[in-house]
Amino acid sequence: MHSSGTPIFVPDLWPNSWYNTRYALAALPLAAFAGATLVTLTPLRLRLPAAMILVLGAAVPWAFKTNWPPSICWKESEVNSVARRAWTHEAAAYLAANYAPGSGVIYSFGDLTGVLREAHIPLREGLHEGNDVAWESALKRPDLFLHEQWALAFSGDAVSTALLKANRRGPHYQPRKQIIVKGAPVVEIYERSEPSPSGSSVLGTPARRE
């Protein structure tokens, strides 16, 4: 926002998006200070009434209008997380039904963490960027350092790339589920297994959402 590098869209104006709408709250402290400044400009004996009028003036619209829209911060998070919540729920349901406690899962820390939370998989059983050396070693030399039973990845990310590398010399990971949700990256779930007789495996029919 400092150098106009972060756009803020207003949903009632073109392009009618909620993107970064919450950042407009950065102006709230400025508005509060501006209101206080207006009070200090009044004569000393009128400052208390002026402050009360200012507070009441800001509160009255909220007190008497009952059809205000939801909090703009909440609404933005709701609108922009529809796709993420869909694939998170689907991936979590699959892992919850198939993951054995303690078997371990490699994934990129970030949005995918929500899958583990919803599937009730402890974060300590995951291998991610926060594991520093263990993470880097598993990505660069999966044949030596990748031991997790499961892998959770976005198509084309560091984890999926490491699995492609691993399948050349081992360990071998079988794709178990692919989740495609409109407006979101493809989510892939892999399980460690013995190599297939053909030496390769093909993803099954993806579960699609429109």
Phi, psi and omega per residue, in radians:
M1 nan -0.534 -3.056
H2 -1.026 -0.738 -3.071
S3 -2.028 0.502 -3.134
S4 1.104 0.397 3.136
G5 -1.541 -0.184 -3.137
T6 -2.108 1.844 -3.129
P7 -1.261 2.613 3.040
I8 -2.165 2.081 -3.128
F9 -1.783 2.552 3.091
V10 -1.886 2.197 -3.019
P11 -1.062 -0.412 -3.137
D12 -1.488 -0.089 -3.124
L13 -2.115 2.723 3.108
W14 -1.021 2.393 0.124
P15 -1.582 0.477 3.043
N16 0.962 0.897 -3.114
S17 -2.123 2.711 3.072
W18 -1.679 0.190 -3.039
Y19 -1.078 2.103 3.099
N20 1.065 0.306 -3.117
T21 -0.985 -0.633 -3.084
R22 -1.086 -0.423 -3.099
Y23 -1.172 -0.318 3.103
A24 -1.107 -0.333 3.097
L25 -1.133 -0.240 3.083
A26 -1.072 -0.392 3.119
A27 -1.429 -0.162 -3.096
L28 -1.086 -0.815 3.086
P29 -1.035 -0.659 3.108
L30 -1.089 -0.716 3.112
A31 -1.108 -0.681 3.128
A32 -1.136 -0.777 3.118
F33 -1.139 -0.648 3.126
A34 -1.123 -0.698 3.102
G35 -1.117 -0.748 3.107
A36 -1.107 -0.632 3.123
T37 -1.121 -0.691 3.110
L38 -1.062 -0.668 3.122
V39 -1.137 -0.712 -3.115
T40 -1.181 -0.330 3.134
L41 -1.387 -0.222 3.125
T42 -1.465 2.773 3.071
P43 -0.995 2.651 -3.047
L44 -0.955 -0.738 -3.076
R45 -1.239 -0.269 -3.117
L46 -1.801 0.017 -3.039
R47 -1.175 -0.707 3.132
L48 -1.110 -0.871 3.076
P49 -1.046 -0.662 -3.132
A50 -1.125 -0.719 3.117
A51 -1.112 -0.719 3.139
M52 -1.149 -0.698 3.116
I53 -1.121 -0.700 -3.133
L54 -1.122 -0.790 -3.136
V55 -1.145 -0.781 3.136
L56 -1.124 -0.667 3.130
G57 -1.090 -0.598 3.114
A58 -1.362 -0.513 -3.049
A59 -1.548 -0.516 -3.045
V60 -1.011 -0.802 3.140
P61 -1.001 -0.676 -3.135
W62 -1.258 -0.503 -3.096
A63 -1.336 -0.534 -3.015
F64 -1.892 -0.177 3.091
K65 -1.841 2.150 -3.030
T66 -1.768 -0.158 -3.064
N67 -1.867 0.589 3.072
W68 -1.118 2.556 3.073
P69 -1.192 2.885 3.111
P70 -1.054 2.886 3.067
S71 -0.853 2.330 -3.070
I72 -1.123 -0.541 3.101
C73 -1.181 -0.774 3.124
W74 -1.143 -0.746 -3.104
K75 -1.111 -0.718 3.120
E76 -1.073 -0.797 -3.135
S77 -1.126 -0.621 3.130
E78 -1.165 -0.835 -3.087
V79 -1.152 -0.770 -3.038
N80 -1.426 -0.053 -3.118
S81 -1.986 0.202 -3.108
V82 -1.032 -0.887 -3.122
A83 -1.166 -0.740 -3.113
R84 -1.093 -0.722 3.127
R85 -1.148 -0.574 -3.138
A86 -1.160 -0.885 -3.111
W87 -1.286 -0.501 3.078
T88 -1.088 -0.799 -3.121
H89 -1.119 -0.739 -3.100
E90 -1.186 -0.762 3.123
A91 -1.159 -0.701 -3.139
A92 -1.130 -0.683 3.135
A93 -1.099 -0.696 3.136
Y94 -1.171 -0.819 -3.131
L95 -1.156 -0.681 3.137
A96 -1.057 -0.556 -3.110
A97 -1.486 -0.331 -3.004
N98 -2.162 -0.309 -3.062
Y99 -1.388 2.255 3.078
A100 -1.624 2.277 -3.125
P101 -0.903 2.313 3.104
G102 1.535 -0.048 -3.073
S103 -1.347 -0.379 3.046
G104 1.505 2.563 3.121
V105 -2.542 2.365 3.060
I106 -1.752 2.380 -3.105
Y107 -2.829 2.803 3.074
S108 -1.488 2.198 -3.102
F109 -1.156 2.414 -3.100
G110 2.528 -2.276 -3.105
D111 -1.059 -0.572 -3.109
L112 -1.164 -0.310 3.114
T113 -1.067 -0.541 3.116
G114 -1.084 -0.491 3.105
V115 -1.135 -0.786 3.136
L116 -1.119 -0.707 -3.138
R117 -1.073 -0.828 -3.101
E118 -1.216 -0.513 3.129
A119 -1.482 -0.012 -3.141
H120 1.069 0.697 3.061
I121 -1.759 2.103 -3.114
P122 -1.047 2.427 3.138
L123 -1.069 -0.463 -3.141
R124 -1.152 -0.272 3.110
E125 -1.579 0.028 -3.125
G126 -1.795 2.639 3.035
L127 -1.947 2.093 -3.081
H128 -2.579 -3.035 -3.059
E129 -0.991 -0.509 -3.134
G130 -1.177 -0.218 3.124
N131 -1.550 0.110 3.001
D132 0.859 -1.877 -3.009
V133 -1.057 -0.743 -3.127
A134 -1.087 -0.681 3.119
W135 -1.146 -0.904 -3.123
E136 -1.072 -0.687 -3.138
S137 -1.138 -0.730 -3.132
A138 -1.133 -0.616 3.135
L139 -1.294 -0.695 -3.070
K140 -1.433 -0.623 3.132
R141 -2.314 1.200 -3.124
P142 -1.073 -0.443 3.134
D143 -1.140 -0.396 -3.123
L144 -1.888 -0.590 -2.925
F145 -2.111 -0.018 3.137
L146 -1.661 1.960 -3.037
H147 -2.126 -0.132 -3.073
E148 -1.147 2.549 -3.123
Q149 -1.328 -0.538 -3.064
W150 -2.138 2.707 3.052
A151 -2.369 2.364 3.127
L152 -2.152 2.144 -2.980
A153 -2.555 2.729 2.841
F154 -1.558 2.468 -3.141
S155 -0.970 2.152 3.109
G156 1.557 -0.017 -3.135
D157 -1.431 -3.062 -3.052
A158 -1.076 -0.629 -3.117
V159 -1.222 -0.829 -3.132
S160 -1.107 -0.598 3.083
T161 -1.161 -0.718 3.119
A162 -1.133 -0.602 3.122
L163 -1.191 -0.636 3.060
L164 -1.085 -0.724 3.103
K165 -1.140 -0.708 -3.112
A166 -1.130 -0.623 -3.067
N167 -1.212 -0.155 3.076
R168 -1.315 -0.774 -3.074
R169 -2.142 -0.110 -3.089
G170 1.809 2.784 -0.085
P171 -1.203 2.756 -3.085
H172 -1.759 2.355 -3.130
Y173 -2.075 2.249 -3.139
Q174 -1.663 2.208 3.063
P175 -1.164 2.223 -3.100
R176 -1.869 -0.566 -3.113
K177 -2.710 2.442 3.051
Q178 -2.184 2.247 -3.070
I179 -2.042 2.113 -3.140
I180 -2.035 2.033 3.110
V181 -2.130 2.311 -3.122
K182 -0.979 2.263 3.107
G183 1.442 0.243 -3.110
A184 -2.429 2.739 3.067
P185 -1.166 2.708 3.119
V186 -1.263 2.279 3.131
V187 -1.779 2.317 -3.107
E188 -2.170 2.414 3.087
I189 -2.097 2.230 -3.126
Y190 -2.125 2.653 3.048
E191 -2.208 2.399 3.122
R192 -1.171 2.357 -3.100
S193 -2.716 3.002 3.022
E194 -1.232 2.593 3.138
P195 -1.092 2.499 3.115
S196 -1.251 2.778 -3.123
P197 -0.981 -0.556 -3.129
S198 -1.412 -0.208 -3.136
G199 1.440 0.050 3.124
S200 -2.608 2.899 3.114
S201 -2.449 2.709 -3.094
V202 -2.131 2.389 3.096
L203 -1.078 2.475 3.096
G204 -1.345 -3.029 -3.128
T205 -1.120 2.141 -3.086
P206 -1.200 2.609 3.031
A207 -1.433 2.039 -3.010
R208 -1.863 2.581 3.014
R209 -2.297 2.474 3.072
E210 -2.058 nan nan
